[in-house]
Amino acid sequence: MNDALGSAYEHCRQLTRVHGRTYYAGTQLLSKKQRLGVYALYGFARMVDDIVDIESGPDRLKRLDAIEADLAAALADPVYRSTVPEVLAVADTITTYSIDHHYFEAFLRSMRMDLPESPLHVNRYRTMEQLREYMYGSAGVVGLEMLPILGTAVPVSEAAGPAQALGDAFQLTNFIRDLGEDLDRDRIYLPTDELAAFGVDESMLRRCRRTGQVPPELQRALAHLIAVTRAEYRRAEPGIDNLTPASRPGIRAAFTMYRAILDEVEDSGYRVLTQHVRVPRHRRLTHVAAALIPRP
C-alpha cells in the first residue's frame, strides 16, 4: 500500500472513530484488513453526508456529481488516483472486494433526494413503503456492501436479505434518535401517516422541539416506531450467523450497541426532539465484551 492510499485509509479511520463511535467500537473485533474496508465505506458515506447535511449553498449537487464522476473514473482506470482521500480509499476497497458498483450509485441517488436543489428532492415520507425506497440507497446498500468484506458462510444471495435489513434497522434507529436535528433541516424521515395515526402532526413536532414537551401522543407514536425498528433487528439478527465465524463478533457488537440506542430513547422519556440520545461508553464496552462470548 503506497503512502497516499495508506493516508486515505487512516483519514477514513479517523472519521469513523470521531463520528461513528458505536460503529467504530464494533469494528475493533474485525481483522485489520476488514477494518480498513469498513473505514473506507464509512468515510465515503460520511463525506457525502456532510456535503448534504452540513455544507450550504447551491453547489452541493455539483459536488455530488463531481464525486460520482471521480469514483467512476477511479473504478474504470486502475492507473487513475483520486485526490479525495475518501474516494481513493473506497475505490481501492471496491476493487479489492469486487463490490457491486450499483450500490454506490443507489447511495448517491438517495443523497440527492435530501437536496432541495435536486429534481429528486423529497423531505417528507407519507408511508413506510415510500421511506424504504429512500432507505435502500441510504442504508440497505451499506449492509450489502459489507458482505464481501466480512465474508459469508452461505451463498451471498442468502445473506443479502438480512444484511439489507440490518442497514435499514440502523437507519431507522438514526431517524428516531435524530428526529429533532432532522426537523431543523426541514426533513421528517418518520412516516407521516404512522405519526398521524397517533395524533402527531408536524406542528406538534415543532412545538415539542421548541418547548421540550413530550405529550402522550408523541410517546405512543415513537413507541410504535421503536417496535417497528426492533422488528427490523429481529429480521436482521439471523444474518449474523450467515457471516464467516471471524466476522460475527464485530457485527454482533455493532448490532447490540445500535439496538441499545432504542432502549436509551425509551429511558430518556422519548426526548429525541431536544436531546441527542447515545449509549454511554461503559454500556458500549459491555456490549463489545458480550459479543466475544462464544455462542452455542
C-alpha positions as CSV (number, residue, x, y, z in Angstrom):
1,M,0.0,0.0,0.0
2,N,1.5,3.3,-1.1
3,D,1.7,6.4,1.2
4,A,-1.2,8.2,-0.4
5,L,-3.5,5.2,-0.1
6,G,-2.4,4.5,3.5
7,S,-3.1,8.1,4.4
8,A,-6.5,7.9,2.8
9,Y,-7.4,4.8,4.8
10,E,-6.1,6.5,8.0
11,H,-8.3,9.6,7.2
12,C,-11.3,7.3,6.9
13,R,-10.4,5.6,10.2
14,Q,-10.3,8.9,12.0
15,L,-13.7,9.9,10.5
16,T,-15.2,6.6,11.8
17,R,-13.6,7.0,15.2
18,V,-14.8,10.5,15.7
19,H,-18.2,10.4,14.1
20,G,-19.3,6.8,14.3
21,R,-18.3,5.8,17.8
22,T,-20.8,2.9,18.1
23,Y,-19.9,1.7,14.7
24,Y,-16.1,2.1,15.4
25,A,-16.3,0.1,18.6
26,G,-17.8,-2.8,16.7
27,T,-15.1,-2.7,14.0
28,Q,-12.4,-3.4,16.6
29,L,-13.4,-7.0,16.7
30,L,-12.7,-7.4,12.9
31,S,-9.3,-8.2,11.3
32,K,-7.1,-5.2,10.3
33,K,-7.8,-5.8,6.6
34,Q,-11.6,-5.8,7.2
35,R,-11.4,-2.7,9.4
36,L,-9.7,-0.8,6.5
37,G,-12.6,-1.7,4.2
38,V,-15.2,-0.8,6.7
39,Y,-13.5,2.6,7.4
40,A,-13.4,3.3,3.7
41,L,-17.1,2.7,3.3
42,Y,-17.9,4.8,6.4
43,G,-15.5,7.6,5.4
44,F,-17.0,7.8,1.9
45,A,-20.6,7.8,3.2
46,R,-19.7,10.4,5.9
47,M,-18.1,12.7,3.4
48,V,-21.2,12.7,1.2
49,D,-23.5,13.0,4.2
50,D,-21.6,16.1,5.3
51,I,-21.9,17.7,1.9
52,V,-25.7,17.2,2.1
53,D,-26.3,18.0,5.8
54,I,-23.6,20.4,6.9
55,E,-22.5,22.4,3.8
56,S,-24.7,25.1,2.3
57,G,-25.1,26.9,-1.0
58,P,-26.2,26.0,-4.5
59,D,-23.1,23.9,-5.3
60,R,-23.9,20.8,-3.3
61,L,-25.5,19.0,-6.2
62,K,-22.4,19.7,-8.4
63,R,-20.2,18.4,-5.6
64,L,-22.1,15.1,-5.6
65,D,-21.9,14.9,-9.4
66,A,-18.2,15.5,-9.2
67,I,-17.7,12.8,-6.5
68,E,-19.7,10.3,-8.6
69,A,-17.6,11.1,-11.6
70,D,-14.4,10.9,-9.6
71,L,-15.3,7.5,-8.2
72,A,-16.4,6.2,-11.7
73,A,-13.0,7.3,-13.1
74,A,-11.1,5.6,-10.3
75,L,-13.1,2.3,-10.9
76,A,-12.7,2.4,-14.6
77,D,-9.0,3.2,-14.8
78,P,-6.6,1.3,-12.4
79,V,-4.0,4.0,-13.0
80,Y,-6.2,6.9,-12.0
81,R,-5.7,8.2,-8.5
82,S,-8.3,10.4,-6.9
83,T,-7.0,13.3,-4.8
84,V,-10.0,13.0,-2.5
85,P,-9.0,10.6,0.3
86,E,-12.4,9.1,0.8
87,V,-12.8,8.3,-2.9
88,L,-9.2,6.9,-3.1
89,A,-9.8,4.6,-0.2
90,V,-13.3,3.4,-1.2
91,A,-12.3,2.8,-4.8
92,D,-9.5,0.6,-3.6
93,T,-11.9,-1.2,-1.3
94,I,-14.5,-1.7,-4.1
95,T,-11.8,-3.1,-6.3
96,T,-10.2,-5.3,-3.6
97,Y,-13.6,-6.9,-2.7
98,S,-15.4,-6.7,-6.0
99,I,-18.2,-4.8,-4.5
100,D,-21.2,-4.1,-6.9
101,H,-20.8,-0.5,-8.2
102,H,-24.6,-0.2,-8.3
103,Y,-24.7,0.1,-4.6
104,F,-22.8,3.4,-4.7
105,E,-25.0,4.8,-7.5
106,A,-28.0,4.0,-5.3
107,F,-26.4,5.6,-2.3
108,L,-25.7,8.8,-4.2
109,R,-29.2,8.8,-5.6
110,S,-30.7,8.8,-2.1
111,M,-28.3,11.5,-1.0
112,R,-29.6,13.7,-3.9
113,M,-33.1,13.1,-2.6
114,D,-32.0,15.1,0.5
115,L,-31.1,18.2,-1.5
116,P,-33.8,20.8,-2.3
117,E,-31.9,21.8,-5.5
118,S,-32.2,18.3,-6.8
119,P,-35.1,17.2,-9.0
120,L,-35.2,14.0,-6.9
121,H,-35.7,16.0,-3.6
122,V,-38.1,14.5,-1.0
123,N,-38.3,15.7,2.6
124,R,-41.5,14.1,3.8
125,Y,-42.4,10.4,3.5
126,R,-46.1,9.6,3.9
127,T,-45.7,5.8,4.2
128,M,-43.1,3.3,5.3
129,E,-43.1,1.9,1.8
130,Q,-42.0,5.3,0.4
131,L,-39.4,5.6,3.2
132,R,-38.0,2.2,2.3
133,E,-37.3,3.4,-1.3
134,Y,-35.0,6.1,0.2
135,M,-33.5,3.7,2.7
136,Y,-32.5,1.2,0.1
137,G,-29.9,3.7,-1.1
138,S,-29.1,5.4,2.2
139,A,-28.8,2.3,4.3
140,G,-29.8,-1.0,2.8
141,V,-26.9,-1.0,0.3
142,V,-24.4,-0.3,3.1
143,G,-25.3,-3.7,4.5
144,L,-24.9,-5.3,1.1
145,E,-21.5,-3.5,0.5
146,M,-20.3,-5.0,3.8
147,L,-20.9,-8.6,2.8
148,P,-17.8,-9.1,0.6
149,I,-15.6,-7.5,3.3
150,L,-17.0,-9.6,6.1
151,G,-17.3,-12.9,4.1
152,T,-20.2,-15.2,4.2
153,A,-20.7,-18.8,5.3
154,V,-23.7,-19.2,3.0
155,P,-24.3,-18.0,-0.6
156,V,-24.3,-14.3,-0.8
157,S,-27.9,-14.4,-2.2
158,E,-29.0,-16.0,1.1
159,A,-27.1,-13.4,3.2
160,A,-28.3,-10.4,1.3
161,G,-31.8,-10.0,2.8
162,P,-30.7,-9.9,6.5
163,A,-27.8,-7.7,5.6
164,Q,-30.1,-5.1,4.0
165,A,-32.4,-5.4,7.0
166,L,-29.6,-4.6,9.3
167,G,-28.8,-1.5,7.3
168,D,-32.4,-0.5,7.5
169,A,-32.6,-1.2,11.2
170,F,-29.6,1.1,11.8
171,Q,-31.1,3.8,9.7
172,L,-34.5,3.7,11.4
173,T,-32.7,3.9,14.7
174,N,-31.0,7.1,13.4
175,F,-34.3,8.5,12.2
176,I,-35.8,8.1,15.7
177,R,-32.8,9.4,17.5
178,D,-32.2,12.4,15.2
179,L,-35.8,13.5,14.9
180,G,-35.1,17.0,16.3
181,E,-32.0,17.6,14.2
182,D,-33.7,16.4,11.0
183,L,-36.6,18.7,11.7
184,D,-34.3,21.6,11.9
185,R,-33.1,20.7,8.4
186,D,-36.8,20.6,7.3
187,R,-36.9,16.8,7.0
188,I,-39.1,14.3,8.6
189,Y,-37.9,10.7,8.0
190,L,-40.6,9.1,10.1
191,P,-43.7,8.1,8.0
192,T,-46.2,10.9,8.5
193,D,-49.2,8.5,8.1
194,E,-48.0,6.5,11.0
195,L,-47.4,9.6,13.1
196,A,-50.9,10.8,12.3
197,A,-52.4,7.6,13.4
198,F,-51.4,8.5,16.9
199,G,-52.4,12.2,16.6
200,V,-49.0,13.6,15.8
201,D,-48.5,16.1,13.1
202,E,-45.7,18.5,12.0
203,S,-47.0,21.4,14.1
204,M,-46.9,19.2,17.2
205,L,-43.3,18.1,16.4
206,R,-42.2,21.7,16.0
207,R,-43.9,22.8,19.2
208,C,-42.3,20.0,21.1
209,R,-38.9,20.9,19.6
210,R,-39.4,24.4,21.0
211,T,-40.8,23.6,24.4
212,G,-39.2,20.2,25.3
213,Q,-42.6,18.7,25.9
214,V,-43.3,15.1,25.1
215,P,-47.1,14.6,25.0
216,P,-48.6,11.2,25.3
217,E,-49.5,11.2,21.6
218,L,-45.8,11.6,20.6
219,Q,-44.7,9.0,23.2
220,R,-47.1,6.4,21.7
221,A,-46.1,7.2,18.2
222,L,-42.4,6.8,19.0
223,A,-43.1,3.6,21.0
224,H,-44.8,2.2,17.9
225,L,-41.9,3.2,15.6
226,I,-39.4,1.7,18.0
227,A,-41.4,-1.6,17.9
228,V,-41.3,-1.4,14.1
229,T,-37.5,-0.9,14.2
230,R,-37.0,-3.8,16.7
231,A,-38.8,-6.0,14.3
232,E,-36.3,-5.0,11.7
233,Y,-33.5,-6.0,14.0
234,R,-35.2,-9.4,14.5
235,R,-35.2,-9.9,10.7
236,A,-31.6,-8.9,10.6
237,E,-30.2,-11.0,13.5
238,P,-30.2,-14.4,11.9
239,G,-27.9,-12.9,9.2
240,I,-25.1,-12.6,11.7
241,D,-24.7,-16.4,11.6
242,N,-24.5,-16.2,7.8
243,L,-21.2,-14.4,8.1
244,T,-17.8,-16.1,8.4
245,P,-17.2,-17.0,12.1
246,A,-14.4,-14.5,12.5
247,S,-16.7,-11.6,11.4
248,R,-19.6,-12.5,13.7
249,P,-18.4,-10.9,17.0
250,G,-17.8,-7.5,15.5
251,I,-21.1,-7.3,13.7
252,R,-22.9,-8.7,16.8
253,A,-21.3,-6.0,18.9
254,A,-22.4,-3.3,16.4
255,F,-25.9,-4.9,16.3
256,T,-26.4,-4.9,20.1
257,M,-24.9,-1.4,20.6
258,Y,-27.0,0.2,17.9
259,R,-30.2,-1.6,19.1
260,A,-29.4,-0.3,22.6
261,I,-30.0,3.3,21.3
262,L,-33.7,2.4,21.3
263,D,-33.5,1.5,25.0
264,E,-31.8,4.8,25.7
265,V,-34.6,6.7,23.8
266,E,-37.2,5.0,26.0
267,D,-35.2,5.7,29.1
268,S,-35.0,9.4,28.2
269,G,-38.7,9.6,28.1
270,Y,-38.7,9.8,24.3
271,R,-37.0,13.2,24.4
272,V,-35.4,12.9,21.0
273,L,-36.7,16.3,19.9
274,T,-34.5,18.1,22.5
275,Q,-31.7,15.6,23.4
276,H,-29.1,13.6,21.4
277,V,-29.5,10.2,22.9
278,R,-26.5,8.0,23.0
279,V,-25.4,4.7,24.6
280,P,-22.9,5.5,27.5
281,R,-19.3,4.3,26.9
282,H,-19.5,1.8,29.7
283,R,-22.5,0.2,28.1
284,R,-20.8,0.1,24.7
285,L,-17.9,-1.7,26.3
286,T,-20.3,-4.2,27.9
287,H,-21.8,-5.0,24.5
288,V,-18.4,-5.5,22.9
289,A,-17.4,-7.9,25.7
290,A,-20.6,-9.8,25.4
291,A,-20.0,-10.2,21.7
292,L,-16.8,-12.0,22.4
293,I,-18.5,-14.8,24.4
294,P,-18.8,-17.9,22.2
295,R,-22.3,-18.7,21.2
296,P,-23.7,-22.3,21.2
